[in-house]
């Protein structure tokens, strides 16, 4: 993680430069290639290096609905290089800013208890997950229609449609469909199904919500269809999956 404590610092990725200003946080996958431009005397950036294995203990405590931030942490554990980074402004979110600056202070002053540092780090990641809905990725990073359509699916997987996504993005329906197939290897409908079933898996593993309500909750009104898709995707029925994978 790179946190800008003062001034500004610019990172350069294949997609282009990203400039961190005071109170902004960059979370990087360990496999992403990037460079940091020279900074001025008053520009202060703090790097916090975290082993991927550390996130396993974070997930033990989180028990939250799956989000892009949650999956990003999972990809860091698995060593997946995509996406390469997440970029957030936490300057106005006092609990997050306070935690990260307390963590920096404790390391700078070499507090004798390693456990305290670990607890602060754990609290920071849990807070990041908790405040995800308040963290907006910087609009200064240009995003293409396929990326935006994937974000639309994340937010509207229960009842979204390609037609609505194209309308909201002010683009041609057929062109968006073609671009999504070309860049992701899957159609819009397939990505929607994948997202629904992934959420269904999460709910079956981590809650006691009845199976029928799980299916309805992720967007399936026809339970026979939900059961068939789930079995085709995972080789077992939702009930069997819950019995075999309860946390």
N, C-alpha and C positions, 0 to 999 in steps of 0.2 A: 504494500500500500504506500502511496505517496501523498502526504498531506502538506499543503502549503500553509505555513505558519505566518508568513509575511511576504509582501511583494507579489511576485509572479514568477513562475518557472514553466518553460515550454518543453513538452515531450513531443517527439516526432515518430509517428507510426507510418506504415505503408499507406493508410488511408489519408494521411495528412497530419499537420501539427495540432496539438491540444495544449492550450495554455491554462495552467492552474493559477487561480488567484487566491488571495487570502481566504481561508475557510473552505476551500474546495479539496475534494478527496478523489484520488485515482486508485482504483483497485485493479491490479494487473494479474493476469494468468502468468504463472512462472515460465511458460514457454513462448510468450510473445516477444518478438524482436522490436526494439525501439531505441531511440537515442534521446539524450537530454541536452538541450542547448545551454550554452554558457549563461550563468546567472549573474546579476549584479550584486554589489556589496550588501544591500538590504534585502535581497531575495533569500528567503529561508524555506527550504523544503525538507521535510522529515520523511525518511524511508523506514518503513516497518516491514521486516521480512518474517514471514510466517510459514512454517513447514506445512505442506498439504495435509499431513496426518493430523494436524491440530484440529482441523475442521470436523473430524469424526467425533470429537468430544463435544463440539458445538451442536452438532445435529442430535446428539443424545438428549439435549435439553430443549430443543426448539419446538417440535411438535406443531408446526404451523402449516398453513396452506402453501403449496408449492408456488414459488414466484421465480421470475428470471434471476433475481439475486441468489435465491436458494440454489437454483440449478447451476449458476456460475460457480458457486463454491464447490458443488459436486464435480464440475468439470475440472476444477483445480486439483481435486483429489485424484481424479482419474487420469490426469496428465493430458487432457484434451486442450489443444491450442486455440479453440474457438468457443465463444468470443474472446478476444484478446484482453479487453479491459472494460471496466464500467467507470463512469465519471459522474460525480455528484457534488452538489453544493450543500454542505452541511452547516454553513455559517450561521443560519437562522434557527437551527435546531439545537437548542441549548444542551439537552442531555447528551447528544452525540459529541458536540464540540467540547463539552466539559470532560467527557470520558477520554477522548483522544488526547487532549492536552494534559490531563492528569497522568495518563500513561507515559507521555513524553517526559513530563516532569520527574516521574518516579525513576525512569531509566537514566535521565541526565544526572540526577542526584544520587545514583547508585544505591538505591534502597537495598538493605541486606536480605530482604525476603523475596526470593524468586516467586513464591506462591502468590504474593500480592500482585506482581506483574502479570502472572498468568490469569488471575481472576479479573484484572482490569481488561485484559485482551479478550477474555471470554465475554465479559459484559458488553464490550464494544461490538462484537459480532452479533450478539443477541439483540442489541439495540438497533443495529443496522437492519436486521431482519424485521424487527418490530415496526420501524419507521419507514419501511420500504415504500409504502404508498405516498409518503410525503417527500420522497427523494425523486426528483425529476432529472433524467439524464440531460446534459447540457444541449440546448438547441443550437449551439455553435458548431456541433458536429453534424454535417450533412448526412441525411439518411435517405436511401432510395426507397421506392415504393414496395419492394419485396420485404425489406426490413420492417417498414411501417405496417404492412399487411400481417406480418408475423406477430407484431405487437398487438394488432387488432384481434388476432386469434387468441392471444394470451388473455385479453380483457373480455372477449365476447364469445368464448368457446361454447357456452351453453346455448346461445340463440343467434349467433352471428351468421352472416352469409357473404358470399363473394360479391353479390350485387351491392350490398350495403358498404362493404369495404371499398369497392371501386368508387362508389358515390362519395364517400367521405374523403377519399384521396384525390378526387377530381381527375380520375384517369379512366381509360377505356376498359370495360369489363373483360373483353377477350384478350387485350394486350396484357393486363395484369395476370390473368390466368396463365398465359403462355410464359411470362417472365418468372412466375412462381415455379412452374414445372421445370423451366430451364435452369434456374439458379439453385433450387432446393432438391430437385429430383422427385418431388411429390406434388400432387395437385392440392388446391386449396382445401377441398373436401377431405383428402387424406390427412392433411396437417390438422384439420379440425378434429377428425376422429382420433388421431394420435394424442392430441392434447386432452380430449375428453377421457380417453381410456387411461392416460397417465394420471389424471386427477382421480379417477375412480379407484385405481390401484392405491393411491395415497390414502384415500378415505377408508378403504377396506383394511389397510394395514394399521391405521392410527386412530380410528374411531369405532364406535359401536352403532353407527347409523345403519338401519336396516338396508339390506341389499337393494330392495326396490327403490328406497329413497335415495340411495347413492346413484342409481341409474338415472332417476328423474332429476337429481341435483346437478348432474353433469350434462344434461340436455337431451336425454332419451325418454320420450313418452311411451314408446313401444318397448316393453321389457323383454319380449322375445328377441327383438332385434339387438338390444343391448347385450343379452346373454350370448347371442350368436357371435357378435363382433368380439366380445371379450374372450370367448373360448378360442376363436380363430387367432387372436393376437397372442394369447398367453398359454393356450393348451389346456386350461382348466376353467371351470365355471367361477363366477365371482365368489360364491360361497366357499368353494374349495380353496381358492386363492387366499381368502381371509383366514381359513383354518390353518393353512400352511405357512402364512407369512405375518401373523400377528406380532407386533413389536413387544 
